Amino acid sequence: MSAPRTAVLALGDDALVLSHRLGEWAGNAPVLEEEVALANIALDLLGQARTLLTMAGDEDELAYLREERAFTNVQLVEQPNGDFAHTIARQLYFSAYQELLYERLAGGGTDDAELAALAAKAVKEVAYHRDHAEHWTLRLGDGTGTSRKRMKDALDGLWRYTGELFRPVEGLDVDWAGLDEEWTRRITAVLERATLTVPEGPRSSPWAAGAGRQGVHTEPFGRMLAEMQHLHRSHPGASW
């Protein structure tokens, strides 16, 4: 049985959009080592995106020729990089979710053999992404007064987007409530080690809870998409 197109598109769009956001750090990261690390994470996500989008159709057309409302990524991954702490908070939230989700897909959460195989391979990559984000959360949270404040502000600012991660995706046989519970437990443990507190408030946008999967995106996404698609749209049919 093939995985529904809606499922592979949703997961592929998550990976593609976050990959592009991380790629924006090229030439701008605080230290060279971090530029390499973020680039490697971006490339891992791009590889996942290519496989997933190919399962849904033509990867180039899906990446570069769809309009904004046709993308079904969660709103969390499209949020701007902000400062380094903001990028780390976004990565911590998403990688913890993605690792848990891929563990379940590799362990029977999908009847599609190709998707299960991708999940089994990708979960090893995502474990590194999560570990990298945890490392920096600990360093920034338990560091100087300035780094602590920046990490706290980033975690608080992105918290409202995390509820959408656990809204069911058609075609994926996952215990979403259980996934949410385990994610919350893991995030809480990391923040406690970093001497930070779990943010308060609703875990979804008050005006568009869960709307990214339905093609409703935040304002920064349109600008990011225009930049990502500009070259391909400017030279239709070009080969390299």
NUDOTOR-210024 format. One record per residue: residue in three letters; x, y, z of N, C-alpha, C in turn. Coordinates in steps of 0.001 Angstrom, whole numbers, plus 500000, padded with zeros to 6 digits. Example, Ala and Ser with C-alpha at 12.3 -4.5 7.8 and 13.67 -1.06 7.14 Angstrom:
// residues 2
Ala513190494310507800512300495500507800513200496700507800 Ser512850497750507080513670498940507140512900500030507870 
This chain:
// residues 240
Met500842498807500000500000500000500000500878501244500000 Ser500560502204499132501332503439499069500840504418500122 Ala501778505174500682501394506199501643500586507266500927 Pro499520507786501548498727508836500917499586510039500549 Arg499248510667499437500005511820498966499998512943500004 Thr498895513090500710498822514141501723499879513962502804 Ala500157512703503172501115512430504244502542512726503802 Val502927512233502628504311512450502197504551513912501833 Leu503521514601501347503662516024501073503861516805502362 Ala503084516486503372503202517198504643504600517031505235 Leu505076515804505289506407515552505855507503516128504959 Gly507313516026503651508296516582502725508369518091502806 Asp507224518741502933507212520197503042507868520659504342 Asp507617519948505437508288520286506703509803520306506511 Ala510313519225505934511759519080505773512326520105504801 Leu511615520345503697512095521283502683512183522704503238 Val511135523147503898511090524522504390512125524748505492 Leu512244523798506418513241523975507473514651523909506901 Ser514863523068505897516173523004505246516548524361504671 His515584525006504018515875526322503433516171527349504518 Arg515400527326505582515654528265506674517068528082507233 Leu517479526854507462518815526610507998519888527021506995 Gly519604526831505713520554527225504685520799528726504665 Glu519865529501505190520045530950505247521174531370506189 Trp521622530438507020522743530743507923524098530704507213 Ala524145530187505997525427530090505278526061531473505167 Gly527247531589505697527950532865505694527564533786506827 Asn526622533349507682526131534218508751526198533603510139 Ala526605532345510237526623531677511540527655532327512469 Pro527451532202513793528340532874514735529780532374514705 Val529985531100514393531336530544514271531343529562513110 Leu532510529310512542532615528448511366532096527043511650 Glu532406526519512823531970525165513158530448525054513107 Glu529757526104513572528303526086513551527756526237512141 Glu528456526973511312528021527093509923528037525719509257 Val529072524939509518529164523584508955528079522693509538 Ala527867522784510853526865521935511506525462522228510978 Leu525111523502510881523781523864510398523605523489508924 Ala524671523629508145524605523234506734524383521727506599 Asn525037520946507447524859519493507399523437519094507773 Ile522880519755508785521494519469509167520560519834508019 Ala520823520987507393520006521413506251520066520392505122 Leu521249519854504847521394518864503778520683517559504118 Asp520734517147505383519978515957505801518489516154505524 Leu517971517297505924516555517582505733516200517684504251 Leu517105518251503466516860518344502031516800516952501405 Gly517664516064501855517615514693501354516297514011501687 Gln515808514228502904514504513680503283513410514261502398 Ala513481515583502202512460516264501404512428515724499974 Arg513582515523499377513628515050497990512966513678497867 Thr513272512784498803512667511450498757511164511527498940 Leu510719512296499909509293512391500203508522513059499059 Leu509065514150498520508373514832497431508348513981496162 Thr509399513202495937509414512299494783508339511228494913 Met508047510824496143506970509867496372505607510472496018 Ala505530511810496049504268512494495780504145512974494342 Gly505266513064493620505227513572492249506602514011491796 Asp506674515074490996507947515610490528508503516568491586 Glu509677516255492111510194517028493238510423518497492893 Asp510928518774491695511192520162491318509896520961491172 Glu508909520371490536507636521069490386506998521338491745 Leu507064520358492632506452520515493951507188521554494796 Ala508493521613494643509267522564495434509189523978494885 Tyr509219524112493568509428525431492977508240526030492237 Leu507211525235491959506113525755491144504764525776491867 Arg504726525315493081503479525423493839503335526814494441 Glu502100527245494606501819528498495284501817528272496796 Glu501847529366497524501950529309498983500881528427499616 Arg499619528575499168498536527829499805498607526323499540 Ala499437525899498603499564524474498290500571523769499201 Phe501356524526499961502321523930500889501612523567502190 Thr501944522399502728501254521911503923502194521698505103 Asn503295522416505140504207522336506286503595523006507498 Val504019522562508683503592523227509912504203524621509971 Gln503531525513510652503979526893510715505296527050511485 Leu505615526123512371506853526228513150508081526330512252 Val508165525467511230509392525391510442509609526601509548 Glu508565527366509287508699528522508401509077529795509146 Gln509126529721510472509451530923511235510872531386510931 Pro511111532700510837512445533211510513513494532758511516 Asn514741532759511076515832532310511939515970533136513205 Gly515746534454513101515976535301514263517429535259514672 Asp517695535359515971519076535200516423519380533706516559 Phe520596533386516961521010531984517024520157531195518005 Ala519787531804519124518954531116520117517596530757519521 His517056531649518699515762531402518065515844530187517139 Thr516909530104516375517112528954515486517233527668516282 Ile517954527722517393518130526532518226516813526093518849 Ala516012527030519332514717526680519920513813526025518884 Arg513782526584517685512980525994516605513452524574516308 Gln514766524397516261515314523080515943515051522082517060 Leu515144522534518301514871521642519430513440521129519378 Tyr512497522037519227511095521648519184510818520694518032 Phe511319521045516838510982520235515668511719518902515665 Ser512993518890515994513768517643515939513262516623516950 Ala512865517087518136512323516167519137511049515515518605 Tyr510209516313517945508988515785517333509311514840516184 Gln510206515250515289510497514455514098511129513117514471 Glu511993513122515471512614511865515895511557510889516412 Leu510659511365517251509608510500517791508686510000516688 Leu508332510886515749507448510490514661508101509438513777 Tyr509352509651513400510023508692512529510243507350513233 Glu510475507373514532510570506111515272509283505312515123 Arg508178505990515208506884505303515108506594504855513683 Leu506955505656512705506728505252511313507608504063510945 Ala508820504044511449509710502908511176509237501650511892 Gly508476501837512973508038500695513779506607500254513527 Gly506020500655512411504683500187512082503635501266511954 Gly504038502511512001503088503610511891502623503898510482 Thr503147503139509511502707503264508127502778501904507453 Asp501853501669506526501868500416505759502754500518504532 Asp503269501706504251504084501912503065505540501565503356 Ala506067500577502647507428500104502918508468501177502624 Glu508250501976501577509218503013501221509278504099502284 Leu508117504510502791508090505523503836508682504992505130 Ala508405503733505458508975503131506662510501503055506562 Ala511010502721505368512457502642505173513103504016505298 Leu512455505035504726512980506390504865513029506802506333 Ala511957506490507062511909506859508480513011506165509266 Ala513265504896508970514298504151509682515682504746509447 Lys515927505235508242517209505866507928517273507275508518 Ala516197508029508339516212509434508745516253509609510251 Val515697508661511000515655508839512449517063508914513039 Lys518013508278512381519400508347512854519970509744512626 Glu519622510362511504520050511733511237519396512700512220 Val518098512500512422517341513416513272517796513335514717 Ala518253512171515153518783512049516512519973512987516700 Tyr520793513134515666521904514094515734521387515520515752 His520386515814514946519820517166514929519303517545516313 Arg518580516615516936518038516859518277519148517014519307 Asp520179516176519211521293516259520149522027517595520012 His522198518050518785522856519335518542522059520470519167 Ala520743520444518978519892521491519547519885521429521076 Glu519860520227521620519900520094523077521202520658523643 His522304520347522991523617520826523434523621522347523542 Trp523119523019522510523128524477522515522085525056523468 Thr520980524359523648519995524817524632520608524822526028 Leu521367523788526343522033523708527641523093524795527781 Arg523877525010526741524939526022526799524371527426526954 Leu523325527716526203522760529060526247521904529269527495 Gly521125528256527854520252528396529014521000528490530322 Asp522088527762530427522875527743531663524179528498531480 Gly524148529525530620525357530303530337525322531652531002 Thr525489532695530231525485534052530770524048534552530925 Gly523905535680531587522581536272531720521964536606530375 Thr522790537081529461522294537438528129521875536209527337 Ser522714535158527347522383533956526581521133533287527160 Arg521007533309528460519829532712529104518556533442528683 Lys518606534772528697517425535550528316517057535308526855 Arg518057535253525989517772535023524573517167533639524347 Met517686532644525050517149531293524903515723531231525423 Lys515477531842526550514130531856527127513151532579526205 Asp513552533732525696512677534488524798512345533685523540 Ala513339532968523009513124532166521803512160531010522073 Leu512368530316523174511489529204523534510058529685523747 Asp509920530806524437508591531360524697507916531799523395 Gly508687532444522512508117532980521295507619531917520326 Leu508269530751520328507898529683519388506940528659519979 Trp506697528749521265505888527743521960504500527582521345 Arg503897528680520937502520528616520434502395527845519127 Tyr503514527622518445503466526885517179503604525374517361 Thr503908524912518567504219523489518748502983522603518791 Gly501823523151519126500628522317519188500265521707517847 Glu500553522420516765500216521934515430500972520665515060 Leu502116520449515667502913519269515352502136517977515593 Phe501187518020516519500537516791516956499100516668516465 Arg498757517460515454497465517274514805497595516123513802 Pro496672515181513796496793513988512939497021514324511473 Val497875513526510851498137513623509417497510512404508752 Glu496672512648507771495972511561507092496956510536506525 Gly496705509265506831497532508197506296498632507715507216 Leu498805508386508354499831507970509309499141507400510546 Asp499400506135510835498765505443511951499594505659513211 Val499420506831513809500244507242514944499348507654516101 Asp499751507307517302499071507780518508499548509207518770 Trp498819510176518221499272511557518283499263512108519703 Ala498283511698520500498244512156521886499436511605522666 Gly499762510344522414500930509749523072502220510391522610 Leu502290510738521326503461511419520779503639512778521456 Asp502547513493521607502573514796522267503053514665523711 Glu502538513679524396502919513461525794504412513178525932 Glu504943512299525066506364511966525138507221513158524735 Trp506802513920523741507528515125523334507601516110524484 Thr506494516327525149506457517266526268507389516814527381 Arg507393515505527638508283514976528677509740515223528321 Arg510109514961527075511509515132526669511922516603526667 Ile511054517475526169511376518898526147511505519431527564 Thr510607519020528433510662519458529834511979519037530477 Ala512416517821530214513665517329530799514860518146530314 Val514884518490529031515985519290528494515987520679529119 Leu514835521303529196514770522662529736515128522691531216 Glu514748521670531942515126521609533361516636521499533512 Arg517268520706532646518732520591532693519394521910532334 Ala518739522696531499519279523988531079518908525106532050 Thr518304524744533182517832525696534200516834526681533620 Leu516013526194532691514967526989532087513613526381532452 Thr512550527144532289511216526654532594510440526428531301 Val509516525502531358508662525237530199507771526455529973 Pro507700526959528749506863528130528482505409527901528872 Glu504751528979529212503332528925529527502531529436528338 Gly501237529189528366500378529690527299499978528601526334 Pro499063528923525408498557527938524439499653527474523489 Arg499569526219523083500583525665522188500098525647520751 Ser499451526689520349499054526856518947498747528317518739 Ser498837528766517508498531530147517206497076530442517560 Pro496807531514518262495426531792518657494514532103517484 Trp495107532449516329494271532835515201494225531794514084 Ala495140530831514104495156529843513012495749528532513497 Ala495185527993514572495733526769515167495705525625514162 Gly496871525065513901496953523913513009496736524227511550 Ala496788525503511164496402525874509806497485525633508765 Gly498741525440509171499793525194508191499505523970507346 Arg498983522925507960498646521703507225497515521944506222 Gln496734522997506450495652523344505528496064524432504533 Gly497354524778504523497841525745503556497763527194503982 Val497472527436505250497444528809505761498759529054506495 His499519530053506051500867530261506579501042531655507156 Thr502113531820507894502402533106508500503080534017507478 Glu503074535302507768503562536291506796504983536029506298 Pro505927535626507154507294535421506653507423534331505599 Phe506473533399505562506604532277504635506546532729503180 Gly505674533677502875505558534141501499506854534725500974 Arg507535535497501812508808536093501401509871535011501219 Met509882534039502134510852532954502021510620532147500751 Leu509350531861500447509020531057499273509413531780497989 Ala509189533089497940509564533859496750511064533779496506 Glu511834533846497568513288533741497439513695532346496998 Met513076531322497587513433529942497280513100529584495835 Gln512003530124495302511532529740493973512000530679492860 His512654531771493216512950532818492242513762532313491045 Leu514856531616491297515740531195490207515027530239489259 His514336529261489816513647528266488976512568528922488129 Arg511813529827488713510740530493487972511281531492486944 Ser512468532027487215513061532977486284513629532323485037 His513967531017485145514551530297484002513825528968483818 Pro512552529014483418511783527786483259512404526838482233 Gly512485525572482623513009524564481707514510524498481624 Ala515201525332482382516661525329482330517224524045482938 Ser518337523581482416519032522407482981520443522851483348 Trp521040522093484280522330522530484820523398521490484494 
